[in-house]
């Protein structure tokens, strides 16, 4: 299962989500969701609740309370809890792709390095967002929380990133068989994704060193 740090009072759900959590998480929530708009506040509230306490805690009543409205009022913005989760994760994936897909390097190796570094730094700078997307996309029970159709759409958004990494791995190692390119790409993505689950701001590695270490590991996977 996922490891979520104990954050004490940050899970007091009666507060507005933008007032809880660490400064970096507030900043990343506010970058993705414009919390002056109620619809966006609802999405941010759902992300905060799921990141802190898991999908089971994310009820319409809890989300409405965190967003500062009554539960019936929430239905004028979204038809269901599933629709809230789908849109929230879809927005997070789009934000992630904007960030990582624009990685540029003068050579294929530099471009892959920048991709890996950006992925790791995204996970660190946006831990709540990253954990929620990861929980929904990488848990067997995720189908219970969103419709099959929405889940398929989110997986295809995620697939776009795998395709991007595969293309960049293949450019660095043109002799690698296609099947191995896919396995190596999935291994790199999984390794970078997990950073959101275990990274601690008070740890011994700073984010930049950690991003560079992940690149060294990724490069050894690609070049053998």
Secondary structure, DSSP 8 states (H G I E B T S, - for coil): -------GGGG-TTS-GGGSS-HHHHHHHHHHS-TTSHHHHHHHHHHHHHHHH-GGG--HHHHHHHHTS-HHHHTTT-S-HHHHHHHHHHHHHHHHHHHHHT---SSHHHHHHHHHHHHHHHHHHTHHHHHHHHHHHS-GGGGGTS-HHHHHHHHHHHHHHHHHHHHHHHHH-TTS-HHHHHHHHHHHHHHHHTHHHH--TTSSS-HHHHHHHHHHHHHHHHH-
